[in-house]
Amino acid sequence: MEGVLVRYPLGLPASFIAAMSKHTVVYTLVSSTTYENSARSAYQSAGATMTNCKFIRAATDSYWTRDYGPWYVMNENNQMCIVDFPYDRPRANDDAVNAWSGTWITAGFDAYEALLAADTQRGEFSFGHTPTLADVYLIPQVESAHRFKVDLGRWPLICAVDAACAKLDAFRLAAPGLQPDAA
């Protein structure tokens, strides 16, 4: 899943959602049909691109996506940076969103692991002996799995590809934890 994840009610102006929806998918956590309808109405009134607005029914306790997720900011050199804050406030419903995310990561990794297992000639990367675009997309998903506390032990081939990529500077130096703005 690529896009922006927010929770409704927002605590943000709907015009901000509308602006984001022009460039990416905005996934909105809503706890009921009433909140979904209210969010749809607010987004439409603000001029959002509704084809880029998706709704996920899930109970939440807070605006956790704002508190827990990384913030993308521009520094004084007009470079995008990531600021990530630790999540230190236990909230049962918000924690359940991690489990929900893990469900989809698990489904994707099960399919990908089977694909890797079927190709006995593939080499140490997803498709051969050198990285491909598949690896460029896989490694951030592995990072997401770590973030959402998904146990990677059941996917040894994905872990092997991750380890092979980690040996290469292009992947190793791009790791979120190695960025100058990492907390």
Backbone torsions as a table, in degrees:
resi	resn	phi	psi	omega
1	MET	NA	124.4	176.8
2	GLU	-119.8	135.2	-179.8
3	GLY	152.7	-156.9	-179.8
4	VAL	-115.7	136.1	179.1
5	LEU	-111.3	123.3	178.1
6	VAL	-130.8	171.3	178.0
7	ARG	-123.7	139.8	178.1
8	TYR	-112.7	134.3	4.0
9	PRO	-62.8	148.2	-166.0
10	LEU	-80.3	-55.9	-164.8
11	GLY	80.9	8.2	177.7
12	LEU	-129.1	153.8	174.9
13	PRO	-70.1	141.4	178.4
14	ALA	-61.5	-26.6	178.0
15	SER	-63.6	-30.0	176.9
16	PHE	-67.5	-42.3	176.6
17	ILE	-62.6	-44.2	179.3
18	ALA	-58.1	-44.0	179.6
19	ALA	-63.5	-43.5	179.4
20	MET	-64.7	-37.9	-176.1
21	SER	-66.3	-14.3	176.5
22	LYS	-74.5	-19.6	-172.8
23	HIS	-120.0	-20.4	-176.3
24	THR	-156.2	171.7	176.4
25	VAL	-79.1	135.4	176.1
26	VAL	-109.1	112.8	176.4
27	TYR	-92.9	125.8	-177.5
28	THR	-116.6	123.3	174.0
29	LEU	-78.5	125.6	177.4
30	VAL	-130.7	143.8	-176.6
31	SER	-92.8	-8.3	-177.2
32	SER	-159.9	168.7	175.2
33	THR	-62.0	-38.3	179.2
34	THR	-58.8	-47.7	178.8
35	TYR	-65.8	-38.3	178.6
36	GLU	-62.4	-46.2	179.6
37	ASN	-62.6	-40.0	178.3
38	SER	-64.6	-43.6	179.1
39	ALA	-63.5	-46.1	178.9
40	ARG	-56.2	-46.1	-179.0
41	SER	-62.3	-46.0	-180.0
42	ALA	-63.4	-42.7	-179.4
43	TYR	-65.1	-45.0	179.6
44	GLN	-61.8	-44.0	179.7
45	SER	-62.1	-30.5	-179.9
46	ALA	-84.5	-5.1	178.3
47	GLY	88.6	24.7	179.9
48	ALA	-66.7	151.2	171.8
49	THR	-80.8	98.1	-169.7
50	MET	-66.7	-23.0	176.0
51	THR	-68.2	-17.4	176.8
52	ASN	-100.2	10.1	179.4
53	CYS	-111.1	114.8	-179.8
54	LYS	-115.9	148.5	-176.6
55	PHE	-121.8	136.4	-179.1
56	ILE	-121.2	122.7	-179.9
57	ARG	-82.4	113.4	179.4
58	ALA	-159.9	138.2	175.2
59	ALA	-73.0	142.1	176.2
60	THR	-136.6	161.2	178.4
61	ASP	-106.2	-17.2	-171.7
62	SER	-159.0	-178.8	171.0
63	TYR	-81.2	53.3	-169.7
64	TRP	-59.6	-32.2	-178.3
65	THR	-63.1	-33.2	177.0
66	ARG	-71.0	-37.7	-176.8
67	ASP	-81.2	-36.9	-169.2
68	TYR	-96.9	-35.7	-176.1
69	GLY	-74.4	162.8	177.9
70	PRO	-70.5	149.5	174.8
71	TRP	-104.1	135.5	176.5
72	TYR	-104.4	119.7	-175.8
73	VAL	-130.3	162.1	176.8
74	MET	-103.7	133.0	178.4
75	ASN	-88.6	-174.8	-175.9
76	GLU	-65.2	-18.0	177.5
77	ASN	-95.8	12.8	-179.6
78	ASN	61.7	34.1	175.7
79	GLN	-105.1	139.6	178.0
80	MET	-74.6	135.2	179.8
81	CYS	-130.5	159.1	178.4
82	ILE	-112.7	129.7	173.8
83	VAL	-116.1	124.7	-177.4
84	ASP	-125.5	126.6	-177.7
85	PHE	-104.2	144.5	176.9
86	PRO	-68.3	145.2	178.7
87	TYR	-95.2	107.3	-172.8
88	ASP	-123.2	23.0	179.7
89	ARG	-123.3	101.8	-177.1
90	PRO	-65.6	127.3	176.5
91	ARG	-142.5	116.4	-170.9
92	ALA	-56.2	-47.0	-178.3
93	ASN	-67.9	-37.8	178.0
94	ASP	-65.7	-39.3	177.3
95	ASP	-63.2	-31.5	179.3
96	ALA	-65.7	-27.2	177.5
97	VAL	-64.9	-35.9	174.5
98	ASN	-58.2	-45.3	179.6
99	ALA	-63.2	-40.8	178.5
100	TRP	-61.5	-45.3	177.9
101	SER	-60.9	-40.8	178.4
102	GLY	-60.4	-33.3	178.0
103	THR	-59.9	-43.7	-177.8
104	TRP	-76.7	-35.0	174.9
105	ILE	-62.7	-44.3	179.7
106	THR	-59.3	-45.9	-179.7
107	ALA	-60.7	-44.4	179.0
108	GLY	-65.9	-42.5	-179.6
109	PHE	-69.0	-35.1	175.8
110	ASP	-59.0	-45.4	179.8
111	ALA	-66.8	-42.3	-178.2
112	TYR	-67.4	-41.1	178.2
113	GLU	-60.3	-41.8	178.5
114	ALA	-63.6	-39.7	177.1
115	LEU	-62.1	-44.7	178.7
116	LEU	-64.2	-41.7	-178.3
117	ALA	-65.4	-32.0	-178.4
118	ALA	-71.7	-22.5	-178.6
119	ASP	-101.7	90.6	-176.0
120	THR	-74.9	-8.4	-178.8
121	GLN	-107.5	13.5	-166.9
122	ARG	-73.9	-23.9	-176.0
123	GLY	89.9	-163.5	-174.3
124	GLU	-85.4	-9.9	178.6
125	PHE	-107.6	-178.9	-176.3
126	SER	-59.4	-40.6	-176.7
127	PHE	-138.3	65.1	175.3
128	GLY	124.4	-157.9	-174.8
129	HIS	-101.4	3.3	174.9
130	THR	-134.1	153.7	180.0
131	PRO	-65.0	149.3	175.4
132	THR	-126.6	-179.6	177.4
133	LEU	-58.8	-31.2	177.6
134	ALA	-58.1	-40.9	179.2
135	ASP	-70.2	-36.5	178.1
136	VAL	-60.5	-34.8	178.6
137	TYR	-86.1	-29.0	-179.0
138	LEU	-68.9	-45.1	-172.3
139	ILE	-61.3	-41.3	174.6
140	PRO	-63.3	-29.9	176.8
141	GLN	-69.5	-35.3	175.2
142	VAL	-63.7	-41.3	177.0
143	GLU	-61.4	-41.3	177.0
144	SER	-62.9	-39.0	178.4
145	ALA	-60.8	-42.4	176.1
146	HIS	-61.5	-45.2	-177.9
147	ARG	-60.2	-40.3	-178.4
148	PHE	-92.2	13.6	173.8
149	LYS	59.2	42.2	175.5
150	VAL	-88.5	126.7	178.8
151	ASP	-73.3	116.9	-176.5
152	LEU	-84.4	-0.6	-175.2
153	GLY	-57.2	-26.3	-176.9
154	ARG	-83.4	-0.4	-179.8
155	TRP	-124.0	71.4	-175.7
156	PRO	-63.4	-31.7	-179.7
157	LEU	-72.4	-39.0	175.2
158	ILE	-63.2	-42.0	178.1
159	CYS	-62.6	-37.2	178.8
160	ALA	-66.9	-40.9	177.0
161	VAL	-63.9	-43.0	177.9
162	ASP	-58.6	-44.4	180.0
163	ALA	-64.8	-39.8	178.5
164	ALA	-64.8	-42.1	178.9
165	CYS	-66.1	-36.9	-178.1
166	ALA	-64.1	-18.7	177.9
167	LYS	-78.6	-14.1	-177.0
168	LEU	-97.6	134.0	-178.5
169	ASP	-55.4	-39.2	-177.4
170	ALA	-57.9	-37.6	178.1
171	PHE	-85.0	-46.9	-175.8
172	ARG	-59.0	-45.1	-177.2
173	LEU	-74.9	-15.2	178.3
174	ALA	-89.4	-4.1	-178.6
175	ALA	-59.2	136.2	-178.4
176	PRO	-53.4	-39.8	-177.6
177	GLY	-68.1	-15.9	-179.7
178	LEU	-97.6	0.6	-179.0
179	GLN	-74.5	147.6	-176.6
180	PRO	-57.1	-27.4	-178.1
181	ASP	-96.2	8.2	-179.9
182	ALA	-68.2	136.8	-178.8
183	ALA	-78.4	NA	NA
